Amino acid sequence: MAKRNVIVRMKADHEYESVNPQGNVVQIDMYDPQDKKAQSPMDMLLSALGSCASVDAVLMMKKKRKTVTDFIVEVEGQRNEGVPAFYTDIHMKFILISPDAKEEEFEKVVALSVEKYCSVASSLKANITFSSEVRTAQ
């Protein structure tokens, strides 16, 4: 079983940064929309899903020797009204700009990508166990 990890550190009351072992940094904030400088954790979940599904779909289209001029996925999540405000529904709209690809083959590739290959989509469907540990430091 392969492990992944990140370290999330507070920068200010509503600002955080996440760093992976390779040193890649992601800025995160919890400000109101008019003050946002970075994505929120829930925005990042949509971004992770969209980018995960995109990578496999693009690679499969290229494997089929199709030209990929541009590729866009619009990801929209509907959140629960209460607390926690988890996603109840997520819709992805895949747009392929290609002079030689057919819509039917693109539909099959997207279905495979989302339903079989995307680790983020599979994680959202999985029964995940959570654990935590608490320490204080002086």
HELIX and SHEET records of a PDB file:
HELIX    1   1 PRO A   33  ASP A   35  5                                   3    
HELIX    2   2 PRO A   41  LYS A   63  1                                  23    
HELIX    3   3 GLU A  103  LEU A  112  1                                  10    
HELIX    4   4 SER A  113  TYR A  117  3                                   5    
HELIX    5   5 SER A  119  LYS A  125  1                                   7    
SHEET    1   A 3 ILE A   7  ALA A  12  0                                        
SHEET    2   A 3 GLU A  15  VAL A  19 -1                                        
SHEET    3   A 3 VAL A  25  ASP A  29 -1                                        
SHEET    1   B 2 ASP A  70  ARG A  79  0                                        
SHEET    2   B 2 TYR A  87  ILE A  97 -1                                        
END                                                                             
